[in-house]
Amino acid sequence: MSGVVKISDLENQLMNRIDRDDLIEVDKVMRYIAIIKQIRKLQIAINKVGVMTTTINGNQEFTKANPAINELNKLTKTLITLENSINFEMFTVPDKTKGNEKGNGGPEVSDLY
């Protein structure tokens, strides 16, 4: 699996986890996707310019934090708040440990001492 999640895949997964007849929830997912797109644009800009920027004002030159980082932090907080407000429907995750006595096959705590 690659490190970057496709926005279309994310949108499909989110839409599958909500009641699509509830327009408020659909709107929340659409806003969530819009924020994700903005976050990715900011990340690209930060990667291009860097975390620190140099400002030249006449004879003065000084380095300061990239203002996009502050915007990225604001959007991330908004994204988390929005995510917490979405009413996701419950779905079950298959239990992969059934039939395997030690669970993940790793050592038990008693095996380590």
Backbone as numpy.savetxt, mean C-alpha at the origin, in Angstrom:
# Nx Ny Nz CAx CAy CAz Cx Cy Cz
6.39 -13.96 -8.03 5.54 -12.78 -8.03 6.43 -11.54 -8.03
6.14 -10.60 -8.91 6.96 -9.39 -8.99 6.63 -8.47 -7.82
7.52 -7.51 -7.58 7.37 -6.62 -6.45 6.29 -5.56 -6.62
5.88 -5.27 -7.86 4.90 -4.23 -8.10 3.55 -4.86 -8.43
2.54 -4.43 -7.72 1.18 -4.92 -7.94 0.54 -4.06 -9.02
-0.05 -4.70 -10.02 -0.75 -3.96 -11.07 -1.99 -3.32 -10.46
-2.22 -2.08 -10.83 -3.37 -1.35 -10.30 -4.67 -2.03 -10.71
-4.74 -2.55 -11.92 -5.96 -3.22 -12.36 -6.23 -4.47 -11.53
-5.16 -5.21 -11.18 -5.33 -6.40 -10.32 -5.79 -6.01 -8.93
-5.22 -4.93 -8.41 -5.60 -4.45 -7.08 -7.06 -4.01 -7.07
-7.45 -3.27 -8.10 -8.84 -2.82 -8.19 -9.79 -3.99 -8.27
-9.46 -4.99 -9.08 -10.33 -6.17 -9.20 -10.46 -6.90 -7.88
-9.34 -7.06 -7.17 -9.39 -7.76 -5.89 -10.22 -6.99 -4.88
-10.02 -5.68 -4.82 -10.81 -4.88 -3.89 -12.29 -4.91 -4.23
-12.61 -4.81 -5.51 -14.02 -4.83 -5.91 -14.67 -6.19 -5.61
-13.89 -7.25 -5.67 -14.42 -8.58 -5.35 -14.67 -8.77 -3.86
-14.08 -7.91 -3.04 -14.22 -8.04 -1.59 -15.27 -7.12 -0.99
-15.97 -6.36 -1.82 -17.01 -5.46 -1.30 -18.35 -5.81 -1.95
-19.41 -5.21 -1.40 -20.74 -5.32 -1.99 -20.81 -4.30 -3.12
-20.81 -4.77 -4.36 -20.79 -3.87 -5.52 -22.08 -3.09 -5.69
-23.12 -3.50 -4.98 -24.39 -2.77 -5.04 -24.38 -1.56 -4.10
-23.42 -1.52 -3.19 -23.29 -0.41 -2.25 -22.40 0.66 -2.91
-23.03 1.71 -3.42 -22.30 2.73 -4.17 -21.28 3.47 -3.32
-21.52 3.58 -2.04 -20.55 4.22 -1.16 -19.27 3.41 -1.10
-19.40 2.11 -0.98 -18.23 1.23 -0.93 -17.48 1.23 -2.27
-18.22 1.25 -3.36 -17.60 1.31 -4.68 -16.82 2.61 -4.83
-17.41 3.71 -4.37 -16.73 5.01 -4.42 -15.46 5.00 -3.58
-15.51 4.37 -2.41 -14.32 4.28 -1.56 -13.20 3.53 -2.27
-13.55 2.44 -2.94 -12.53 1.67 -3.67 -11.95 2.51 -4.80
-12.80 3.26 -5.49 -12.31 4.10 -6.59 -11.38 5.20 -6.06
-11.73 5.79 -4.91 -10.85 6.80 -4.29 -9.55 6.15 -3.84
-9.63 4.95 -3.32 -8.45 4.21 -2.89 -7.50 4.02 -4.07
-8.03 3.61 -5.20 -7.22 3.39 -6.40 -6.62 4.71 -6.87
-7.38 5.80 -6.82 -6.87 7.11 -7.22 -5.70 7.54 -6.33
-5.81 7.27 -5.04 -4.73 7.61 -4.12 -3.50 6.75 -4.40
-3.70 5.49 -4.69 -2.58 4.60 -5.03 -1.84 5.15 -6.25
-2.58 5.61 -7.25 -1.96 6.16 -8.46 -1.13 7.40 -8.12
-1.66 8.27 -7.27 -0.93 9.47 -6.87 0.33 9.12 -6.07
0.22 8.14 -5.19 1.37 7.69 -4.41 2.47 7.18 -5.33
2.10 6.42 -6.33 3.09 5.88 -7.26 3.77 6.99 -8.05
3.00 8.01 -8.45 3.59 9.14 -9.16 4.58 9.89 -8.27
4.20 10.08 -7.02 5.11 10.75 -6.08 6.38 9.93 -5.86
6.22 8.61 -5.76 7.39 7.76 -5.57 8.33 7.85 -6.77
7.78 7.90 -7.96 8.61 8.05 -9.16 9.35 9.38 -9.13
8.64 10.45 -8.76 9.27 11.78 -8.69 10.37 11.81 -7.64
10.13 11.19 -6.50 11.14 11.16 -5.44 12.36 10.36 -5.91
12.12 9.25 -6.61 13.23 8.45 -7.11 14.06 9.22 -8.14
13.42 10.06 -8.95 14.14 10.85 -9.96 14.98 11.95 -9.32
14.35 12.72 -8.43 15.00 13.88 -7.84 15.87 13.49 -6.64
15.42 12.51 -5.90 16.12 12.10 -4.70 15.38 12.54 -3.45
15.83 12.04 -2.33 15.20 12.36 -1.05 15.52 13.78 -0.64
16.70 14.26 -1.00 17.12 15.63 -0.68 17.17 16.44 -1.97
16.78 17.71 -1.88 16.84 18.60 -3.03 17.71 19.80 -2.70
18.36 20.33 -3.70 19.19 21.52 -3.52 18.46 22.71 -4.11
18.33 23.77 -3.31 17.66 24.99 -3.73 18.70 26.09 -3.86
18.67 26.79 -4.99 19.60 27.90 -5.20 18.77 29.18 -5.20
19.12 30.10 -4.31 18.43 31.38 -4.18 19.48 32.48 -4.22
19.71 33.01 -5.41 20.74 34.03 -5.56 22.11 33.42 -5.30
22.80 33.95 -4.31 24.12 33.43 -3.94 24.03 32.28 -2.95
22.84 32.06 -2.40 22.67 31.02 -1.40 22.31 29.69 -2.06
22.85 28.64 -1.50 22.52 27.30 -1.95 22.34 26.44 -0.71
21.20 25.77 -0.61 20.98 24.93 0.56 20.24 23.66 0.15
20.41 22.63 0.97 19.80 21.34 0.73 18.69 21.12 1.75
17.58 20.62 1.27 16.46 20.33 2.17 15.78 19.06 1.71
14.90 18.55 2.55 14.16 17.33 2.22 13.22 17.62 1.06
13.06 16.64 0.20 12.17 16.75 -0.94 10.73 16.95 -0.42
10.05 18.03 -0.84 8.69 18.28 -0.36 7.70 17.16 -0.75
8.03 16.39 -1.77 7.15 15.30 -2.19 7.05 14.23 -1.10
8.06 14.13 -0.25 8.02 13.15 0.83 6.90 13.47 1.82
6.73 14.75 2.12 5.65 15.17 3.01 4.29 14.85 2.39
4.15 15.11 1.11 2.90 14.80 0.41 2.65 13.29 0.38
3.72 12.52 0.18 3.61 11.07 0.19 3.12 10.57 1.54
3.64 11.13 2.61 3.21 10.75 3.96 1.74 11.09 4.20
1.30 12.25 3.72 -0.11 12.65 3.87 -1.03 11.69 3.12
-0.64 11.38 1.88 -1.46 10.45 1.09 -1.50 9.06 1.71
-0.39 8.63 2.26 -0.34 7.31 2.89 -1.27 7.25 4.10
-1.29 8.31 4.91 -2.21 8.37 6.06 -3.66 8.35 5.59
-3.95 9.11 4.53 -5.30 9.13 3.99 -5.69 7.76 3.47
-4.75 7.09 2.81 -5.00 5.76 2.26 -5.33 4.77 3.37
-4.59 4.81 4.46 -4.83 3.90 5.58 -6.20 4.17 6.20
-6.54 5.42 6.37 -7.85 5.77 6.93 -8.97 5.28 6.03
-8.81 5.49 4.73 -9.82 5.04 3.77 -9.93 3.52 3.77
-8.79 2.86 3.81 -8.78 1.39 3.83 -9.54 0.85 5.04
-9.34 1.48 6.18 -10.02 1.04 7.39 -11.53 1.29 7.34
-11.97 2.22 6.49 -13.40 2.52 6.42 -14.14 1.64 5.40
-13.41 0.92 4.57 -14.06 0.07 3.57 -14.59 -1.19 4.26
-15.85 -1.52 3.98 -16.46 -2.72 4.56 -16.17 -3.92 3.67
-15.08 -4.59 3.97 -14.71 -5.77 3.20 -15.55 -6.95 3.66
-15.99 -7.76 2.70 -16.71 -8.97 3.03 -15.71 -10.03 3.46
-16.14 -10.88 4.35 -15.25 -11.94 4.85 -15.07 -13.01 3.78
-13.87 -13.47 3.66 -13.62 -14.63 2.82 -12.62 -15.50 3.54
-12.66 -16.78 3.27 -11.83 -17.72 4.01 -10.55 -18.00 3.24
-9.49 -18.09 4.01 -8.19 -18.45 3.45 -7.97 -19.92 3.74
-7.61 -20.70 2.74 -7.43 -22.14 2.98 -6.34 -22.39 4.01
-6.59 -23.36 4.88 -5.63 -23.72 5.92 -4.61 -24.67 5.30
-3.38 -24.18 5.17 -2.32 -24.97 4.53 -1.67 -25.96 5.49
-2.01 -25.87 6.77 -1.36 -26.74 7.76 -2.11 -28.04 7.99
-3.29 -28.21 7.40 -4.05 -29.45 7.61 -3.26 -30.62 7.07
-3.18 -31.65 7.87 -2.47 -32.86 7.47 -0.98 -32.79 7.75
-0.50 -31.67 8.20 0.91 -31.51 8.51 1.01 -31.24 10.01
1.54 -32.18 10.76 1.54 -32.08 12.21 2.33 -30.90 12.73
3.44 -30.55 12.11 4.27 -29.46 12.60 3.93 -28.12 11.97
2.85 -28.02 11.22 2.45 -26.75 10.62 3.30 -26.41 9.42
4.27 -25.53 9.59 5.07 -25.09 8.46 6.31 -25.94 8.25
6.44 -27.00 8.99 7.59 -27.89 8.81 8.84 -27.39 9.51
8.72 -26.28 10.20 9.87 -25.71 10.91 10.03 -26.36 12.27
11.10 -26.03 12.95 11.34 -26.63 14.26 10.35 -26.13 15.30
10.02 -27.00 16.23 9.20 -26.61 17.37 10.11 -25.86 18.35
9.51 -25.09 19.23 10.31 -24.37 20.22 11.13 -25.36 21.04
10.55 -26.50 21.39 11.26 -27.50 22.19 12.43 -28.09 21.43
12.39 -28.04 20.07 13.49 -28.57 19.26 14.71 -27.67 19.33
14.53 -26.42 19.73 15.63 -25.45 19.71 16.48 -25.52 20.96
16.01 -26.18 22.03 16.75 -26.21 23.29 17.20 -27.59 23.63
